[in-house]
């Protein structure tokens, strides 16, 4: 099974590194990471061996959702930097043969965005309000929301405003935080606005866009009630395909127009531009529709992130993924971590499976076995890097970082935590500032007295400076995986599952001329059936192969055919 045929495009096989700017590196000692901080660490990124970086939002924002509430898509938040610093970053990345992808947030903006402020100041039915979803309330006096939709972050998806006289007015839709009003994509003016935004950043030299919640833009204009899960997960009684807001057919024309613009810039500049969509729908065959030839170049495949550490589930997911994306002529984009989920070291540290899907771990929750979690995470990513297609990694993943699972309530920022009165912990734990140097203040992230989220004391042992000197560290494993993947051209090779009689806890496949074997059991397994006349290329842990035939518990090896 191939990820794609006739590969000629950088984004089809690239290793792309997600940077969460606030937590990457602070250059001006205000406790918040910034653009200059990223530029300072380009030698580290280059040495890691990646092909591109993806920057989470750095636009002007009041910070209701850590930058995903954008108040101006054509400006840079003061905490992140300014345009000279952004231009310098782009230039230096390109000088180091690294591409830059930036986040675009088209479903919603901030309540402080100029367009929304004008809508608030305008009358019901006005052109300004038609850029968003304003509706009259229900109930005797409009005191109830227009429908029963729920927010992804908990609570109602509607907020009522008051008019200049202080009287109750219409309600506006926000599928996330009240500080993030949803745009009305049935309005052609919204589509043109975002085409202009894309063009603005293309002119500044970006190589692509990561599109936030690309499945949510179009809503049924009748706004009917919907009793399905607020996050769009499949439910036997409420198929996501029937929902009035998830993955509606109308959304595809939006991205066809975006693709036309990107293709034009690719042709005009001679440098390929791309977009990768966050498309949270299932099954995979439906998700793959966003990656048809005239739409997005790639979409994130979160399937492996969601299934835990089980060889049979991995085999099924890999096969189904390649089948689905091959059907539309697109590569598969693999991912195990990002800024919205507990890190793999934490998730995989539970023997019975991660107990809090879609949420983080707090101090009152059962704590993970971090040693087991890291061992499994290294085995999982060693298998992931052998798959055809592109790979995204999340900052700190290469250090084996766990979540900050004991973060106290006073430091929390995630609106999910506050919207649910603490019932959901949220995502702060996976967004902690990185540890660069074990001997420096704030582990080298910043010289500020405090950082926007505090680091746990144990982060010192994960610091990059220590791992650079340790040839058996997680960082060195990632460097080896990225380098060897490129050298063997695995991103564009053909994968075949191996039908073996070793154990149901063993996943085995060939990719090009390489055999990959992952043991998901908690004990060593004899894999002599798979190792005959083969040489070890790399392993997820030292001494993974014992006596050449026994594969250590929770480990992965690559073997030459």
N, C-alpha and C positions, 0 to 999 in steps of 0.2 A: 504493500500500500504506500503510495506516495502522498505527500502533502499537496503537491502541485506539480504540474508538468512544465517543461521548458522554462526553467527559472532563469530570469535575467535581472530581477529587481532586488535591491538591497534589503527591502523590508520583508521579503519572503523567508529569509533565513537568519535575520539579524538577532543578536542578543542586545536587548534594550533595557536600560537601567532606570527605574523610576526614582526620581528625586522629589521628596516632599520638602520644599525649600525651607520651611520654618524650622525643620529639625535636622537639616543636613550639616550646615556649618555657618557660624556667626562671625562675620568679619569686623563688625563695629561694636561688639560687646554690649548689645542691648538685650541679649538673651533670646533673640529670634534669628534664625537662619536667614540668609539673604543671597542675592545674586552674586555679589563679590565673593561671598563665602564659597559658592559653587565653583567660581573661577579659580579660587585658590587650590581647590582639590582636583583640578583637571589632571595633573600628573598621576594621582591615585586612580582616577577613572581610566586613564589611558593604560596604565600598568595592569589594571584588572582585565583588560582585553575586550571590553564591550564595543559595540558598533554605534550606539546612539543613546541619548538620554531623553527621558520624558519628564518634564517639569509639571508638577501639580500647580494649581493656580497661584499666580503672583500678582494678579490684577488688583486694582483698588477695591477694597472691601471693608465693611465694618466688622467682619469676622464672626458672624452668627454661626457659620458652619466652616470655619477654618479656611476661608477663601473661596468656597464654592457658592457664596452669595456675593456676586460681582456687582459693584456699583458703577464701574466704568470699564468696559472691555478694551478701551483704547488708552488706558493708562496703567501705571505700575504702582502698587501700594508702596507708601513711603517706607514701611518696615522692610520691604524686599529690595528697594533700590530705586533706580531711575533709568531712563532710556540710554544714556551713555554707558551705564554699567551693563544693561542688557545687550546692547550692541557689541560691547567688548567681549561679553561671554559668548555670544554667537560666533564672533570672529575667531576667538581662541579655540572654541570647540571644533570649528571647521578646519583651523590650522592643524589640529591634531587628528584630523580624519574622523571626527565624531559628528553624527547628525544630532539635531535637536528637534524634539516633538514637544508641543505645548498643549496643555489642557484647554478645551473649549467647553463652556457650560451653557448649552442652548435651551434647556428646558425651563430654566428659571433664572432670575437675577436677584439683586438685593432690593429691599424696600427703599433703599437710598439711591437707587438708580434714577437718573433724570427722567426717563420715560415713565417710571412708576410714580414718581412725585407729581408729574404733570397729570397722570391719570387720577390721582387722589384729588387734585385741584379742579378736575373737570366734572361735568355732569354725567349722570347715568346715560348710556347710549352714545356718548361722545366718541370721536375717533381715537382719542387718547385712551379711553377705557377699553376700546376694542382690541388694543394690543395685548391685553391680559384677559383673564376669565372673571369678569365681574358679573354677579347675578343678584337679583332680589332674593331676600330670604323667604322662607316658608313660615307657617304659623300665622296666627291672627294678625300680627303686626310686623311680620318679617323678622321676628326675633330668633328664628331657627335657621340653620344653614340650608342652602339650596338642595343638598342631597346628603347621603350618609357616608361619603368617602372619608377614609382615614389617612392620616399622614404616615409616611414611612418611619418617622421619628416618634410616633405615638400621638394620640389625641386626634382632634378633628383636622380635616384638610381645608377648612374654611375659616377665615377671620373676618369679622364685621368691622367696617370702618365707620367713622362719624363724619358728618358734613361740617362745613365751617361754622355752622350755628350750634354745633355740639349735639345734633340729633342723629340717631342711628341711620346709617346709609346702607349701601349694598355690601355684599360679601365678596371677597376675592379668594381664588383657589391657590393653595400651596401644597403640593404633594409631599413636601419636606417640611422645613421650618417655616413659621409665620413670617420670618424675615426673608423668605425666598418665593416670591410670587411667580406662578407659572405663566410663561408667555402663551399667547393664543396663536398657534401655528396655522390656523385656518386663515389668518390675516396675511395677505401677500407682503405687507409692509414689514412684518417680522422676518420673513424669509430674506427680503432684500437687506434688512439691517444686518443679519448675520453673514450674508455674502460679503458685505462691505467690511465686516470685522475680520473675516478670513483673509480677505485681500490685504488689509492693513498689515497683518502679521506676516503674510507671505512676502510682502515688500520689505520687511525687516529681516528676511533671510531664514525663517524657520522652514524646516523640512517636512513637517507634518503636524497632525492634530490628533490628540486622544479625545474622543467625543463622549462626554459625560451622559449617562442614562439615555443612550440613543434610541431606546425602544419606547420612550415615554412622551415624545413631543406631541403626538396627535391625540386629541381626545374626542369622543363622541360629542358633537355640538349640542345634543339634547341633554347631556350630563345625567344619564339615568343612575339610579341607585345601583350599588355594587357591594355584595356581601362577601366577596372573595378576600383573600389575604391582602393586606395593605402593601406588602413588598412584591406582589405579583407571582409568588410561588404557586406552582400547580396544586390544585385542590380537587378531589374527586367530584365535589358538588359544584365547583366554580372553575371550570377550565379557563386558564389564562387567555386563551384565544378568543373567548367570548366577552372579555372585559371591555369596558368603554375607554380604557386608557393605556393598556399594555400591548405594544406591538401591532397597532392598527395599520392596515395596508397603506393609508395615506402617508405614513412616515417615510416610505421608500422614495417617493418623488422628491422629498427634501434632500436626501443624500445623493440622488442622481444629479441634482443641480450643483451640489457641492463637488461631486466627482468631476463634473465638467470644468469647474473652475480650477481644481487641482491639476487636471490633465492639461489644461491650457498653460498653467504656470510651468509644469514639467516640460512641456514642449518649448515654451518661450525662453526658459532659463537653461535648459539642458541638464537640470538637476531634478531627480524624481521627487515629487511631493506625494504624501500619503496621508491616510487617516485610519485610525483603529477605533472601533466602537465598543463602548461598554453596553452590551446587549444582554440583559439578564432575563432571557426567556428559555424555556425548554419545550419540546425536545431539541436536540442539536440540529436536526434537519430544518427546524423553524429558525433557529438562531443563524444558521448559515445563509439564510436568504438576505441578510444584511451585507453579505460579502459576495453577492453576485457581481459579474464583471463590470456593470455600470454603476455600482454603488460603492460601498466601502472596500478598501483594499484588504483589511483584516478586521476581525472582531475578537475580543477576548473570549477564550474558552476556559471557563472557570470550573469545568467538570472535575478535574483532578484535585482541585483545591477543596472540593466539597465531599469527597468520598472516603477520606481517611487513609489508613495504611493497610490495604487489603489487595493481595495480588490479583485475585479474580476480578475484583471491581476495576482495578487498573487496566487489566487486559481488555475487558469489555469497553471501558471508556475510551481507551486509545483507538481500538478498532472502530467504534461508532463515530468517534470524532473525525478520523481520517476519511471514513466513508461519507459523512455528511458534507465535509468541506471539499472533498474531491468532486462531489456531485455538482458543485457550483464553480469548480475550477479555481478554488482559493486555497491558500496555505492555512494550516492550523496554527493558532497562536496560543502557546502554553504558558501557564502561570500558576504559582503556588502561594504567592503572597502579594498583598498590596496594602494601601492605607485604610482599607475598610474592613479588614478581617484580622482576627488574631493570627499572630505569626505562626509559621509551621512548627517551629521548635516548641511553641506552647500547645498548639492544637494536637500535635502528635504525641504529646507527653501524657496521654491518658490511655491506659490499656484497654478500656472498654469503649473507646471512642470519645470524641470531643463532646462535653456535656452541654455546651451552650452555642449551638449553631446560630450564626448571624449575630453573635454578641461577643463581648469581651469578658475576661475573667477579673473578678474583683477580690478584695481581701477576705470577704466572707464566703467565697466559693471554694470548693475543693481545688487544691493547687496541683499543677502538673508535675510530673517527674521530668525535670529539665534534661537530665542526662539521657534518658530514653528518648525524649522528644528530639534532641539534637541528633542523636544517632539515626533515628528514623528520618528526620528531615534531610540529613546528608544522603541517605540511601534514596529517598524520593527524588531529590534534585539531581542526583547522579543518573537516575533513570530518565528524568525529564529532559536533561540536556542531550540525551541520545535520540530524541524523537525528531522526526522531520517537521520543518516549519520554523517559526520564530519563537523566541523565548523572552519573556519579560521577568526581570528580577526587581525586587523592592529594596531600597537602601537599607543596609544593615543585615539583610538576609545573608549576604556573603560573609558576615561575621558570626552568623549563627545566633543572632540576638533573639531572646524570648520577649514576650510582652512584659511590661511592668504590671504585674498582677496584684500588687499590694498598694497601688496608688490610692491615696485617701480622697475623700469626697471634696475637700477644700480646693484641690488642684484640678478638678475635672473641667473640661471645656466642651465636650461633645454635647450638642443639643439633645441627642437621644437620651442621655442621662437625665436631663432636666425635664424633658417633655414626658417622661415616664415616672417621674418622682423617684428615680433611682432604681426602678425595677429592672431596667436594662442598663448595664454598665457602659456600653458604648465602645468607642474605638480609640480612646486616648492611649490605651496601653500599647498599641502598635505604632504610635506616632512619637515616641520619646526621642529626644535629641540623641544623635549618634555619639558613641565614645571613640575618640580619635587617639588619645594618649592617656595611658593609665596614671601618669604622674602629674598631669596638669589639672588646673581648676576646671570643673565641669567636664573632666576627661577630654579636654582639648576642644570641646565644642564652642566654648565662649568663655571670656574672662569676666562676664557679668556676675553680679552677686547672686542672681538666680536666673534660671532659664524658664521659658514659657511653660514647659512641662518639666518637672524634676526627674532626674535620672536616678534609678535605684543604685545602691552602693555596689551591687554585684556586677554592674556594667564594666567595672575596671578590668575584669578578667577577659572581657570580650574586645578590649580596645584594639584598634587597628595596628598600633605600633608593636604590641606584643605578638599579634598574629603574623605580622610581616617577618618576624624573626623565627617563627615556629613552622618548620616545613610540614608538620602534621596538622596544622590549623585548618579551620573551616575556610578562611580566606584563601589559603594556598590550594585547597581543593577546588574552589570556584575558579581560580585562575587556570588550573589544570583542565577543568571541564570545558571552559570557554575556548582555550587554546586548542585542545584536542578535538573538540567538536568541529572547529574550523578546519584544522589540518586534515581531518577525515571526511570533510564535506557532508557531515551527517544531516545538516539541515535540508539538503536537497537529495538525500538518498532514499532508497526504497526500503520499507519496513515489512518484515514478515514475522508473524507470531510463530513460535516453535511449539509444536504439539509434543509434549514430553510426558514421561511417567515418573518424574522425580518426586513431586509433592504439589498439592494444590496451593501451598503457600509460596511457591516459586513462580515468578513471572520471568519469561525468557522470550527474547526475540532477536532476530538479526536485523541490522540496519547497515546497508551497504555490505562491507566486508567485516563488520564488527558484530560480535555476539554480546548481548547485554543480559545479565541475570540479576534479579533482585529477590532477596529472601525476606519475606515479611513475617516470618516466624520468630519467636523469641528464643530459638535454639539453633545451633548449626545444623546444616543439612548437606548430605553428600550429593554433589551435583556432577559426579564423574561422567554421567551420561552426556553432559553439556560441555565438559572441559577437555575432552579428548583431543590431543594434537593442537591445542590452543595455547597462546601465550597471554599473560596478563598485560593489559594496557594501563588500566587505572582501577582504583578501588575507592569506595566511599569512606573507608576507615583503614588504618594500617593493619596489616596482617588479616585482611578479609578472607583470603584463601589459605586454609591450613592444609598442609600436605598436598597442595595443588588441587584437591577435590572437595574439600569441605568448605562451604560458604558460611561465614560467621553469621550469627543472628542479626537480623535487621540491618543488612548491608547489601551493597550493589557492586558488581564488577563489570568491567568491559574487557572482552577477550578478543584477540585477533583470530579471524577465521582460518 
